[in-house]
Structure formats: C-alpha cells, structure tokens
Amino acid sequence: MATATAFADPGEDFAALLDATLGENTSFHGSVISGKVIRIDDDFAVVDVGLKSEGRVPLKEFAPQGQKPEIQVGDVIELFVERYEDRDGAIILSREKARREEAWTNLEKSFTAQQRVNGVIFGRVKGGFTVDLGGAVAFLPGSQVDIRPVRDVTPLMGSPQPFQILKMDRARGNIVVSRRAVLEETRAEQRSELIQGLKEGMVLDGVVKNITDYGAFVDLGGVDGLLHVTDIAWRRINHPSEALTIGQAVKVQVIRFNPETQRISLGMKQLMSDPWEGVAIKYPVGGKFSGRVTNITDYGAFVELEPGVEGLVHVSEMSWTKKNVHPGKIVATSQEVDVLILDVDGPKRRISLGLKQAQGNPWELFAEANPPGTVIEGEIRNITEFGLFVGLGPDLDGMVHMSDLSWDLPGEQAMANFEKGSNVKAKVLDVDVEKERISLGIKQLEADPAAEVLDRIKKGDVVTCTVTKIEPNGIEVKVDEVLIGFIRRAELARDRVDQRPDRFAVGEKVDAKITAVDRAGRRLALTIKGKEVEEEREAVREYGTTDSGASLGDILGAAIRRRSQSED
C-alpha cells in the first residue's frame, strides 16, 4: 500500500494541494471584489485583491478612449473576477465589468422605482444611438431622442443627459432608454407652471416648432402658441417661411389667452414700433413717393412705401390708357414704381395710391404739345364703321370721323380709300381731356372748296341747282358743283299733283330757294314750292289782285311776259 501511495499521480496531489491552499477563494469567480493598486507596469495596473496572487488590469479600462487614465498607486478600486488564468494563480480582473455590474445593480433599482438615470450618448447604431449609463450600455431609439424630430444629435453627444429606462433585461444585457419621456414629463411640469402664470401682454421666449400656411407654432417651454402670419411683422408676409425657420429662437408677446381652451395667440410685430403712427404726416395727400410692388390682385396692386406700410393702387388708377386690363400686365411683383398719395386713412390703416397720376395725363401732355391745328402723322391702328383710329404714341389714339375724311366723297366712300397699318397725316381738331378723346381731320389738311360759296350764300337766296340723284322722298342737288342740297318731296312743287320726284331727271337744272344752311355739314335745305309761292306773291303785289277782276292766270301770265321781256 505504501508503495502504491508513493507512486500516486503527482498532478492530482498538486491539484488537491492547490484547492486545499486556496480553499474557498475560487468562489470569487464571477464576483466583484475590492483591490488596491500596488504598482503600474506599462499598460497594466497590478492590483492586490487579497488572494494568493495579484491581478493585472489594462489601464484603458480606467478612462474613455483617447483620455489619460486617472489612477494612482494606493487607490482602492472595485474589480470583477473573470477567472483564474492558470494553476500559477494569475487572476483575470476587469474594471469595466465591475463598473457594469455595479451600474446594472443601480439601474435595476432605478427601473423598479421609475427614477431617471444619467447617461452620455456616445455612438450611433442602426435605428438609434448608444448611451453609457455609468458603465452599462443602453440603446436609445431615434424616436425617443426628443419631442420633436432632431436632424443633428451632435450637440447632445458627449454631455450628460437624463434618461428614463423603458425596458431592461440583465440576462441578455439589453437596456432601452428614452430621453423624450423625460422631456415630456418636464414639459408637462413647465406647462402647468406656465399656464397658471400666463397673462395677456406677457413677453416670452420661444422656439419655432412648426410652420404652416397661416402661421407658426411656437414652443413656449411646455406649451405651444400660434403666431399668425399677420402678427409676425408689420410688413406684408405672404408665407411665414419668409421670416421664420423651424428651430429659430424668437421673442413673442401673448396677444390673447383662453384659459378654458388653453389657446394662446402670439405676436412678434407687437414688440416693434408701429410704422403707421404719424403716417398722414409722413405721406401727405398729393405727395409723390417711390415704393415696391408686394402683391397683385384682380382689383389692383399693393405697394410698400416702407416696411410695414402699404398702399393700394386700384386697377382704375393704374393706367390712363389701358382699360379693363389685369394689374399683372401693368406692373410686376417687386417692381419699383412711383406713386401719388390720393387718400390716407390712418385709423383704418389704408392708403390709396395712384400710379397713373405719378406719370402725367397723356391727353394733357398731348394737348400742350399739339394744340388744335397741329399736323401729326401716325399709323392707322383700326378702322370702324364710323371712322379711323390713328396711333399717336405707344398707348394713345386719335380718331378721324368719317365725315372728316374728304370734302367731296361721302364718309363710306372715303373710308374705302384707307387701309389698316398705313401711315396718314391728319390735323388736330380738338383734345377733350376729360372725355379722353382726340379728334383729328384729314380733309382739313386742304382748304374747303365750298368755303367761298358758303360765305356768299345765305338763307332765303334763290340758287340754280343741278339734280344729282332721284330718291323716293325727294331729290338731291348740287349747288355750284361743291355744295350738296336736298329738296324734300313736299317742297318739289306748289301743287300736290306735281310733287313727284320722277318729274325730274339727273343733270336737270332747277331753281330753288335756300331754307337752311348747315355750314359744318356743308349741306343745304332747299324748296321749289317756297320759291313758286314767293313768286306768286310778288306777282300779285305788282300786277294786281283777283279782287280787281284779273284772274290768277292773267296775273302770272303778265308777270312771265314781263320777266321774259326784261331778260331779252
């Protein structure tokens, strides 16, 4: 038996001896123990943990990457025993795992108590970020970073932040945290405090949270208020994005607050001076100013005289010549224009402007430069049934009435001699500024051939006429080959039976008495009947009356013979 014992396996005896020596020290495996740093060798810290052997811990576990570890000889630290390296007793220790174990223990307590924990965002992963919770690594989903979507998380990384643990599983080593839950809780607290002390007229700091077509929502720190587009600035703003951006810090004033609905109306322009104060003095009626077109509508255009002060140029005040034209065809947005102040209503914040008045009335300018009698030349822009329209400038026309085309030809015939687009010369006859009309004449370029005749004849004269046209209601005649006259059917003879136009022939010469002279129209009204009646009266006066016994035939016969003898 002794021999057998002497030759027993030495390895088994050594193992037993080691176990006997270490005893229960092997129970430290997987636990956290305290140790004292006894020296630092290169990249390791040698730690005495009270066992038979010393442990070695990498220095990198004592500080974040890139930073110098803050550890000195003599420091007492907590370490995690991973395992015994070999039978020499070298122990594998981990400072990082010790911190992690400690952190997990504290985090579980906070999770159970629903308490906030502090952590640092230090990395990005798919779907979110990684957070260091004092040694334990947690996952922060992207949707849980903030109340509002955050485009850039860089400012948040590396700085301590409060978090709420949503879920944790120690066995799997999973922790899910939320920064948004903390912000919402804080926001609710701030909202309650803000609502209680909120009053109209208060000036608050806020951040633009959202922008819509009608305004912007401003976060006042737990509660949102609406900043309407009309309350952003005194000047016209078509869309809030012209003056605001999401995330912009702004200073606003509480305009209205409804405690029941908790709706808050905010204003920015109320914190600025009102540009409409003293506007009537700055912009007197009749004054001429320059402005910028800010908006164009169907009924006119708005012109900004200064930031916050706009006036309306009604469509009727935009152009002297362009009628029934959309304002957008006269001016363009952002165009600089000169305007005249027509009316100022300070209380209603209204200014009426005139665009055409600042440019001068083209009819007045034309009348000053072209008094009646001036000969002008222009292009025939249009031909109508009553005359020609001649261009006198970019937007100015003059009219030649058909009666002013020719001295000799009727209007319809004279118009046939003109074509649209051709140039003509004309004389200015009249300029009516109020009615915006310019009357021209082409026939007036020549002397009136009938002027001498018109000066010579008068009403009551008997003239010799030449028949030029036979009509059912009378005959047309010409006097001295220049004046047109007309003898109505009832004036063709004294006796009704002889009042027939067909008694006459074109080219026949007749004597008639002038009953009316139209000098402007160069026409005469004549009567044969009146001439015959007048001759009869003269004959009776000269040769006797029927009462003396002479017949009317005898009297007229005597008068005719007397006239024939005198002519011979």
C-alpha positions as CSV (number, residue, x, y, z in Angstrom):
1,M,0.0,0.0,0.0
2,A,2.9,2.3,0.9
3,T,4.4,1.6,-2.5
4,A,1.2,2.4,-4.2
5,T,0.9,5.7,-2.4
6,A,4.4,6.6,-3.3
7,F,3.7,6.2,-6.9
8,A,0.5,8.1,-7.0
9,D,-0.2,10.7,-9.8
10,P,1.7,13.9,-8.8
11,G,-0.7,16.1,-10.8
12,E,-3.7,15.0,-8.8
13,D,-1.9,15.6,-5.5
14,F,-0.9,19.2,-6.7
15,A,-4.4,20.0,-7.6
16,A,-5.7,18.8,-4.3
17,L,-2.9,20.7,-2.5
18,L,-3.9,23.9,-4.5
19,D,-7.5,23.5,-3.7
20,A,-6.6,23.0,-0.1
21,T,-4.4,26.0,-0.1
22,L,-6.9,28.4,-1.9
23,G,-9.9,26.8,-0.1
24,E,-13.0,28.8,-0.9
25,N,-11.1,31.5,-2.8
26,T,-12.4,30.0,-6.0
27,S,-15.8,31.3,-5.1
28,F,-14.6,34.8,-6.0
29,H,-15.0,33.8,-9.7
30,G,-17.7,36.0,-11.4
31,S,-18.0,38.3,-8.4
32,V,-16.9,41.9,-7.6
33,I,-14.2,42.4,-5.1
34,S,-12.1,45.3,-3.8
35,G,-8.4,45.6,-4.6
36,K,-5.6,48.0,-4.0
37,V,-3.3,49.3,-6.8
38,I,0.2,48.4,-5.8
39,R,2.1,49.4,-8.9
40,I,1.6,50.3,-12.6
41,D,3.6,48.3,-15.2
42,D,3.4,49.7,-18.7
43,D,-0.2,49.4,-19.8
44,F,-1.4,47.5,-16.8
45,A,-2.3,48.2,-13.2
46,V,-1.2,45.5,-10.7
47,V,-3.8,45.1,-8.0
48,D,-3.7,43.2,-4.7
49,V,-7.2,41.7,-4.2
50,G,-6.3,39.8,-1.0
51,L,-5.7,36.5,-2.7
52,K,-2.6,34.4,-3.1
53,S,-1.9,36.1,-6.4
54,E,-2.0,39.6,-7.8
55,G,-4.2,40.7,-10.6
56,R,-3.5,42.7,-13.7
57,V,-6.0,45.2,-15.2
58,P,-5.5,47.1,-18.5
59,L,-5.2,50.8,-18.0
60,K,-7.5,51.5,-20.9
61,E,-10.4,50.3,-18.7
62,F,-9.9,53.2,-16.3
63,A,-10.7,56.0,-18.8
64,P,-12.6,56.7,-22.0
65,Q,-10.8,56.1,-25.3
66,G,-8.3,58.9,-26.0
67,Q,-8.1,60.1,-22.4
68,K,-5.4,59.5,-19.8
69,P,-6.5,57.2,-17.0
70,E,-6.8,58.8,-13.6
71,I,-5.4,56.1,-11.4
72,Q,-2.5,56.1,-8.9
73,V,-0.7,53.6,-6.7
74,G,-2.7,53.1,-3.5
75,D,-6.1,53.6,-5.0
76,V,-8.7,51.1,-3.8
77,I,-11.0,50.1,-6.7
78,E,-13.7,47.6,-7.4
79,L,-12.9,44.8,-9.8
80,F,-14.7,41.9,-11.4
81,V,-13.1,38.5,-11.1
82,E,-13.4,36.8,-14.5
83,R,-11.4,33.6,-13.8
84,Y,-8.1,32.2,-12.7
85,E,-5.7,32.2,-15.6
86,D,-3.8,29.1,-14.8
87,R,-2.6,27.0,-11.9
88,D,0.0,29.6,-11.2
89,G,-2.8,31.6,-9.6
90,A,-2.7,34.5,-12.1
91,I,-6.2,36.2,-11.8
92,I,-8.0,37.8,-14.7
93,L,-9.7,41.0,-13.4
94,S,-11.9,43.6,-15.2
95,R,-12.5,47.2,-14.0
96,E,-15.1,47.7,-16.9
97,K,-17.1,44.7,-15.9
98,A,-17.0,45.7,-12.3
99,R,-18.4,49.1,-13.2
100,R,-21.0,47.4,-15.4
101,E,-22.1,45.1,-12.6
102,E,-22.4,48.0,-10.2
103,A,-24.2,50.0,-12.8
104,W,-26.7,47.2,-13.5
105,T,-27.5,46.9,-9.8
106,N,-28.1,50.6,-9.5
107,L,-30.1,50.7,-12.8
108,E,-32.3,47.9,-11.7
109,K,-33.1,49.9,-8.5
110,S,-33.9,53.0,-10.6
111,F,-36.0,51.0,-13.1
112,T,-38.0,49.5,-10.3
113,A,-38.6,52.9,-8.7
114,Q,-39.3,54.6,-12.1
115,Q,-36.5,57.0,-11.4
116,R,-34.5,58.9,-14.0
117,V,-30.9,57.9,-14.7
118,N,-28.0,59.9,-16.1
119,G,-26.1,58.9,-19.2
120,V,-24.0,60.1,-22.1
121,I,-24.8,59.5,-25.8
122,F,-21.5,58.3,-27.3
123,G,-22.3,56.4,-30.5
124,R,-24.6,55.7,-33.4
125,V,-26.2,52.4,-34.3
126,K,-28.9,51.3,-36.7
127,G,-32.2,52.8,-35.6
128,G,-30.8,55.0,-32.8
129,F,-27.8,55.7,-30.5
130,T,-25.8,54.1,-27.7
131,V,-25.8,55.6,-24.2
132,D,-23.3,55.0,-21.4
133,L,-25.2,54.7,-18.1
134,G,-22.2,54.7,-15.8
135,G,-20.7,51.5,-17.3
136,A,-23.8,49.8,-18.7
137,V,-24.5,50.4,-22.4
138,A,-28.1,51.2,-23.3
139,F,-29.9,51.6,-26.6
140,L,-31.7,55.0,-27.4
141,P,-34.2,54.6,-30.3
142,G,-34.1,57.6,-32.7
143,S,-37.8,58.3,-31.9
144,Q,-37.0,58.7,-28.2
145,V,-34.3,61.3,-28.6
146,D,-36.6,64.4,-28.4
147,I,-40.2,65.5,-28.5
148,R,-39.6,66.9,-32.0
149,P,-37.6,65.3,-34.8
150,V,-33.9,66.1,-34.4
151,R,-31.9,66.4,-37.5
152,D,-28.5,66.7,-35.8
153,V,-27.8,64.9,-32.5
154,T,-24.1,66.0,-32.4
155,P,-24.7,68.8,-29.8
156,L,-26.2,66.2,-27.5
157,M,-23.4,63.7,-27.7
158,G,-20.8,63.6,-25.0
159,S,-22.8,65.6,-22.5
160,P,-24.7,64.1,-19.5
161,Q,-28.4,63.8,-20.2
162,P,-31.3,62.5,-18.0
163,F,-33.0,59.3,-19.3
164,Q,-35.9,57.1,-18.4
165,I,-35.4,53.3,-18.6
166,L,-38.2,51.8,-20.7
167,K,-37.0,48.2,-20.6
168,M,-34.1,46.2,-19.3
169,D,-33.1,42.5,-19.4
170,R,-29.9,41.7,-17.4
171,A,-29.7,38.2,-18.7
172,R,-29.5,39.4,-22.3
173,G,-27.7,42.6,-21.3
174,N,-30.3,44.8,-23.0
175,I,-31.4,48.2,-21.8
176,V,-33.7,50.6,-23.7
177,V,-33.9,54.2,-22.6
178,S,-35.8,57.3,-23.6
179,R,-34.8,61.0,-23.4
180,R,-38.2,62.0,-24.8
181,A,-40.1,60.6,-21.8
182,V,-38.0,62.9,-19.5
183,L,-38.6,65.9,-21.7
184,E,-42.4,65.2,-21.9
185,E,-42.6,64.9,-18.1
186,T,-40.6,68.1,-17.7
187,R,-42.7,69.8,-20.4
188,A,-45.9,68.9,-18.5
189,E,-44.5,70.4,-15.4
190,Q,-43.4,73.5,-17.2
191,R,-46.7,73.7,-19.0
192,S,-48.6,73.6,-15.7
193,E,-46.5,76.4,-14.2
194,L,-46.7,78.5,-17.4
195,I,-50.4,78.2,-17.8
196,Q,-51.0,79.2,-14.2
197,G,-49.0,82.4,-14.6
198,L,-49.9,83.2,-18.2
199,K,-51.4,86.7,-18.9
200,E,-52.1,88.7,-22.0
201,G,-49.3,91.2,-22.7
202,M,-46.5,88.9,-21.3
203,V,-43.3,88.7,-23.3
204,L,-41.9,85.2,-23.6
205,D,-39.0,83.4,-25.2
206,G,-39.9,80.5,-27.5
207,V,-38.7,78.3,-30.3
208,V,-40.5,77.9,-33.7
209,K,-41.8,74.4,-33.6
210,N,-43.8,74.1,-36.8
211,I,-44.7,76.3,-39.8
212,T,-48.0,76.3,-41.7
213,D,-49.5,78.4,-44.5
214,Y,-51.4,80.5,-41.9
215,G,-48.7,81.0,-39.3
216,A,-46.2,79.2,-37.0
217,F,-46.5,77.3,-33.7
218,V,-44.0,78.4,-31.1
219,D,-42.9,76.2,-28.2
220,L,-43.0,78.4,-25.1
221,G,-41.5,75.7,-22.9
222,G,-44.2,73.1,-22.3
223,V,-47.0,74.8,-24.2
224,D,-47.5,75.9,-27.8
225,G,-48.9,79.2,-29.0
226,L,-50.0,80.2,-32.5
227,L,-48.1,83.1,-34.2
228,H,-50.4,84.1,-37.0
229,V,-48.8,85.2,-40.3
230,T,-50.3,88.7,-39.9
231,D,-48.7,89.1,-36.5
232,I,-45.2,88.2,-37.5
233,A,-44.2,91.6,-38.8
234,W,-45.8,94.9,-39.8
235,R,-44.8,94.4,-43.4
236,R,-46.7,92.1,-45.7
237,I,-45.6,88.4,-45.4
238,N,-47.1,86.0,-47.9
239,H,-45.8,82.9,-46.1
240,P,-44.3,82.5,-42.6
241,S,-41.3,80.8,-44.0
242,E,-40.2,84.2,-45.4
243,A,-39.4,85.3,-41.9
244,L,-39.1,82.2,-39.7
245,T,-37.4,78.8,-39.7
246,I,-38.1,75.7,-37.6
247,G,-35.9,75.8,-34.5
248,Q,-35.4,79.5,-34.5
249,A,-35.5,81.2,-31.1
250,V,-38.0,84.1,-31.1
251,K,-39.3,86.6,-28.6
252,V,-43.1,86.9,-28.6
253,Q,-45.9,88.7,-26.8
254,V,-49.1,87.0,-25.6
255,I,-51.9,88.7,-27.5
256,R,-54.9,86.5,-26.4
257,F,-55.2,83.6,-23.9
258,N,-58.2,81.5,-23.4
259,P,-57.9,79.6,-20.0
260,E,-60.7,77.2,-20.9
261,T,-59.3,76.0,-24.2
262,Q,-55.8,77.0,-23.3
263,R,-55.3,78.5,-26.7
264,I,-52.6,81.1,-26.9
265,S,-52.3,83.7,-29.7
266,L,-48.9,85.3,-30.0
267,G,-47.4,88.3,-31.8
268,M,-44.0,89.4,-32.8
269,K,-44.8,92.7,-34.5
270,Q,-46.4,94.0,-31.3
271,L,-42.9,94.2,-29.8
272,M,-41.8,96.6,-32.6
273,S,-42.8,100.2,-33.2
274,D,-45.9,100.7,-35.3
275,P,-44.9,102.2,-38.6
276,W,-48.5,103.6,-39.1
277,E,-48.0,106.1,-36.3
278,G,-48.0,109.6,-37.9
279,V,-48.4,108.1,-41.4
280,A,-50.6,111.0,-42.5
281,I,-47.7,113.4,-41.8
282,K,-45.1,111.2,-43.5
283,Y,-47.3,110.6,-46.6
284,P,-49.4,113.7,-47.3
285,V,-52.1,113.7,-49.9
286,G,-50.7,114.8,-53.3
287,G,-47.2,113.7,-52.4
288,K,-45.1,111.6,-54.8
289,F,-43.2,108.6,-53.4
290,S,-41.4,105.5,-54.6
291,G,-42.4,102.1,-53.5
292,R,-42.1,98.4,-54.2
293,V,-45.0,96.2,-55.5
294,T,-45.6,93.5,-52.9
295,N,-48.8,91.8,-54.1
296,I,-51.0,91.8,-57.2
297,T,-54.7,91.1,-57.1
298,D,-57.6,91.3,-59.6
299,Y,-58.6,94.7,-58.2
300,G,-55.2,96.3,-58.0
301,A,-51.7,96.1,-56.6
302,F,-50.2,96.7,-53.2
303,V,-47.2,99.0,-53.0
304,E,-44.9,99.0,-49.9
305,L,-43.8,102.6,-49.1
306,E,-41.7,101.4,-46.1
307,P,-41.5,98.2,-44.1
308,G,-45.0,97.7,-42.7
309,V,-46.7,100.5,-44.6
310,E,-48.5,99.5,-47.8
311,G,-51.0,101.3,-50.0
312,L,-53.4,100.1,-52.7
313,V,-53.3,101.2,-56.3
314,H,-56.8,100.4,-57.5
315,V,-57.0,99.0,-61.0
316,S,-58.8,102.2,-62.1
317,E,-55.8,104.2,-61.0
318,M,-53.1,102.2,-62.7
319,S,-53.1,103.4,-66.3
320,W,-54.5,106.3,-68.3
321,T,-54.9,104.3,-71.5
322,K,-55.0,100.5,-70.5
323,K,-58.7,99.9,-69.6
324,N,-60.1,96.6,-68.3
325,V,-56.6,95.1,-68.1
326,H,-55.4,92.9,-65.3
327,P,-52.9,94.7,-63.0
328,G,-50.4,92.0,-63.6
329,K,-50.0,93.2,-67.1
330,I,-49.1,96.7,-66.0
331,V,-46.8,96.0,-63.0
332,A,-44.8,93.1,-61.6
333,T,-44.1,91.9,-58.1
334,S,-41.0,93.5,-56.6
335,Q,-41.0,96.2,-59.2
336,E,-40.1,99.7,-58.1
337,V,-42.7,102.3,-59.0
338,D,-43.5,105.9,-58.4
339,V,-47.0,106.6,-56.9
340,L,-49.1,109.6,-55.9
341,I,-50.8,109.7,-52.5
342,L,-54.6,110.0,-53.2
343,D,-56.0,109.4,-49.7
344,V,-54.8,108.4,-46.2
345,D,-56.9,106.7,-43.5
346,G,-54.7,106.2,-40.5
347,P,-57.2,104.6,-38.1
348,K,-58.1,102.0,-40.8
349,R,-54.5,101.7,-42.0
350,R,-55.4,102.4,-45.6
351,I,-53.6,104.4,-48.1
352,S,-55.0,105.0,-51.6
353,L,-52.3,105.4,-54.3
354,G,-52.3,106.5,-57.9
355,L,-49.9,105.0,-60.4
356,K,-51.1,106.9,-63.5
357,Q,-51.2,110.2,-61.6
358,A,-47.5,110.0,-61.0
359,Q,-46.8,109.6,-64.7
360,G,-48.9,112.6,-66.0
361,N,-52.1,112.6,-68.0
362,P,-51.1,111.7,-71.6
363,W,-54.1,113.8,-73.0
364,E,-52.9,116.8,-71.1
365,L,-49.4,116.3,-72.3
366,F,-50.6,115.8,-75.9
367,A,-52.8,118.9,-75.8
368,E,-49.8,121.0,-74.5
369,A,-47.6,119.7,-77.3
370,N,-50.2,119.6,-80.1
371,P,-52.7,122.4,-79.9
372,P,-55.6,122.4,-82.4
373,G,-54.3,122.9,-86.0
374,T,-51.1,120.9,-85.5
375,V,-50.4,118.4,-88.2
376,I,-49.4,115.0,-87.0
377,E,-48.6,111.7,-88.7
378,G,-49.4,108.2,-87.4
379,E,-50.4,104.6,-88.3
380,I,-54.0,103.6,-88.8
381,R,-54.5,101.1,-86.0
382,N,-58.1,100.3,-86.5
383,I,-61.0,101.1,-88.9
384,T,-64.5,101.1,-87.6
385,E,-67.9,101.8,-89.2
386,F,-67.7,105.5,-88.1
387,G,-64.0,106.4,-88.7
388,L,-60.3,105.7,-88.4
389,F,-58.2,105.4,-85.2
390,V,-54.7,106.7,-85.7
391,G,-51.8,105.9,-83.3
392,L,-50.3,109.0,-81.6
393,G,-47.9,107.1,-79.3
394,P,-47.5,103.8,-77.5
395,D,-50.9,103.9,-75.8
396,L,-52.6,107.0,-77.3
397,D,-55.0,107.1,-80.3
398,G,-56.8,109.8,-82.1
399,M,-60.0,109.4,-84.2
400,V,-60.8,110.7,-87.7
401,H,-64.5,110.7,-88.1
402,M,-65.8,109.5,-91.4
403,S,-67.2,113.0,-92.0
404,D,-63.7,114.4,-91.7
405,L,-62.0,112.2,-94.4
406,S,-63.0,114.0,-97.6
407,W,-64.6,117.3,-98.7
408,D,-66.1,115.7,-101.7
409,L,-66.8,112.0,-101.1
410,P,-69.4,110.6,-98.6
411,G,-67.9,109.1,-95.5
412,E,-68.5,105.5,-96.6
413,Q,-66.8,106.0,-99.9
414,A,-63.9,108.0,-98.4
415,M,-63.2,105.2,-95.8
416,A,-62.7,102.7,-98.7
417,N,-59.5,104.6,-99.6
418,F,-57.7,103.8,-96.3
419,E,-56.1,100.6,-95.1
420,K,-55.2,99.4,-91.6
421,G,-51.5,99.7,-90.9
422,S,-50.8,102.5,-93.4
423,N,-49.5,105.9,-92.3
424,V,-51.6,109.0,-92.7
425,K,-51.2,112.7,-91.9
426,A,-54.0,114.5,-90.1
427,K,-54.7,117.8,-88.4
428,V,-55.6,118.0,-84.7
429,L,-59.1,119.4,-84.4
430,D,-59.8,119.1,-80.7
431,V,-58.5,117.5,-77.5
432,D,-61.1,116.7,-74.8
433,V,-59.0,115.8,-71.7
434,E,-62.0,114.9,-69.5
435,K,-63.5,112.5,-72.1
436,E,-60.0,111.4,-73.1
437,R,-60.7,112.0,-76.8
438,I,-58.5,113.4,-79.6
439,S,-60.4,114.5,-82.7
440,L,-58.4,114.5,-86.0
441,G,-59.2,115.5,-89.5
442,I,-57.7,114.5,-92.8
443,K,-59.8,116.7,-95.1
444,Q,-58.8,119.7,-93.0
445,L,-55.3,119.4,-94.4
446,E,-56.8,121.1,-97.5
447,A,-58.9,124.2,-97.8
448,D,-62.6,123.7,-98.1
449,P,-63.6,124.2,-101.7
450,A,-67.1,125.1,-100.6
451,A,-65.9,127.8,-98.2
452,E,-66.3,130.6,-100.8
453,V,-69.8,129.5,-101.7
454,L,-70.8,129.2,-98.1
455,D,-69.6,132.7,-97.4
456,R,-71.6,134.0,-100.4
457,I,-75.0,132.4,-100.0
458,K,-77.5,132.7,-97.1
459,K,-80.9,131.6,-96.2
460,G,-83.6,132.9,-98.5
461,D,-81.4,133.1,-101.6
462,V,-82.6,131.5,-104.8
463,V,-79.9,129.4,-106.5
464,T,-79.7,127.3,-109.6
465,C,-79.1,123.6,-108.8
466,T,-78.2,120.6,-110.8
467,V,-80.1,117.4,-110.0
468,T,-77.7,114.6,-108.9
469,K,-79.9,111.9,-107.5
470,I,-83.6,111.0,-107.6
471,E,-85.0,109.4,-104.4
472,P,-88.5,108.4,-103.3
473,N,-88.7,111.1,-100.7
474,G,-87.1,113.9,-102.8
475,I,-84.2,114.9,-105.0
476,E,-80.5,115.6,-104.3
477,V,-79.0,118.6,-105.9
478,K,-75.6,120.2,-106.1
479,V,-75.0,124.0,-106.0
480,D,-72.1,125.5,-107.7
481,E,-70.7,122.0,-108.1
482,V,-69.5,121.9,-104.5
483,L,-72.4,122.1,-102.1
484,I,-74.9,119.3,-101.7
485,G,-78.5,120.2,-101.2
486,F,-81.8,118.3,-100.8
487,I,-85.3,119.1,-101.8
488,R,-87.9,117.1,-99.9
489,R,-90.9,115.7,-101.9
490,A,-93.3,118.2,-100.3
491,E,-91.1,121.0,-101.4
492,L,-90.9,120.0,-105.1
493,A,-94.0,122.0,-106.2
494,R,-96.8,124.2,-105.0
495,D,-99.4,121.8,-106.3
496,R,-99.6,118.3,-104.7
497,V,-100.1,116.6,-108.1
498,D,-96.7,118.0,-109.2
499,Q,-94.8,116.9,-106.0
500,R,-93.3,113.8,-107.8
501,P,-89.5,113.2,-107.8
502,D,-89.8,111.3,-111.1
503,R,-90.7,114.6,-112.8
504,F,-87.1,115.5,-112.6
505,A,-84.1,113.9,-114.3
506,V,-80.4,113.7,-113.2
507,G,-78.5,116.6,-114.7
508,E,-81.6,118.8,-115.0
509,K,-81.2,122.3,-113.7
510,V,-83.8,123.8,-111.3
511,D,-84.1,127.0,-109.3
512,A,-84.8,126.6,-105.6
513,K,-84.9,128.7,-102.5
514,I,-82.4,128.1,-99.6
515,T,-84.3,127.3,-96.4
516,A,-81.4,126.2,-94.2
517,V,-77.6,126.3,-94.4
518,D,-75.5,123.6,-92.5
519,R,-72.0,125.1,-92.6
520,A,-70.4,122.3,-90.6
521,G,-72.0,119.6,-92.7
522,R,-71.7,121.7,-95.9
523,R,-75.3,120.9,-96.8
524,L,-78.3,123.0,-97.9
525,A,-82.0,122.5,-97.5
526,L,-84.0,123.9,-100.5
527,T,-87.5,124.4,-101.7
528,I,-89.1,124.8,-105.1
529,K,-92.5,125.2,-103.6
530,G,-91.5,128.1,-101.5
531,K,-89.9,129.8,-104.4
532,E,-93.1,129.4,-106.5
533,V,-95.3,130.7,-103.7
534,E,-92.9,133.7,-103.2
535,E,-93.0,134.5,-106.9
536,E,-96.8,134.3,-106.9
537,R,-97.0,136.8,-104.0
538,E,-94.7,139.2,-105.8
539,A,-96.7,138.9,-109.0
540,V,-99.9,139.7,-107.2
541,R,-98.4,142.7,-105.5
542,E,-97.0,144.1,-108.8
543,Y,-99.8,143.2,-111.3
544,G,-102.9,143.4,-109.2
545,T,-105.2,141.1,-107.3
546,T,-108.0,138.8,-108.2
547,D,-110.3,141.1,-106.4
548,S,-109.8,143.8,-109.1
549,G,-111.2,141.4,-111.7
550,A,-108.0,139.9,-113.0
551,S,-107.6,136.1,-112.9
552,L,-104.6,134.5,-111.3
553,G,-103.6,133.2,-114.8
554,D,-103.7,136.7,-116.2
555,I,-101.6,138.0,-113.4
556,L,-99.0,135.2,-113.7
557,G,-99.0,135.5,-117.5
558,A,-98.3,139.2,-117.3
559,A,-95.5,138.5,-114.8
560,I,-94.0,135.9,-117.0
561,R,-94.1,138.1,-120.1
562,R,-92.6,141.0,-118.2
563,R,-89.8,138.8,-117.0
564,S,-89.2,137.5,-120.5
565,Q,-89.0,141.0,-121.9
566,S,-86.6,142.1,-119.2
567,E,-84.3,139.1,-119.8
568,D,-84.4,139.9,-123.6
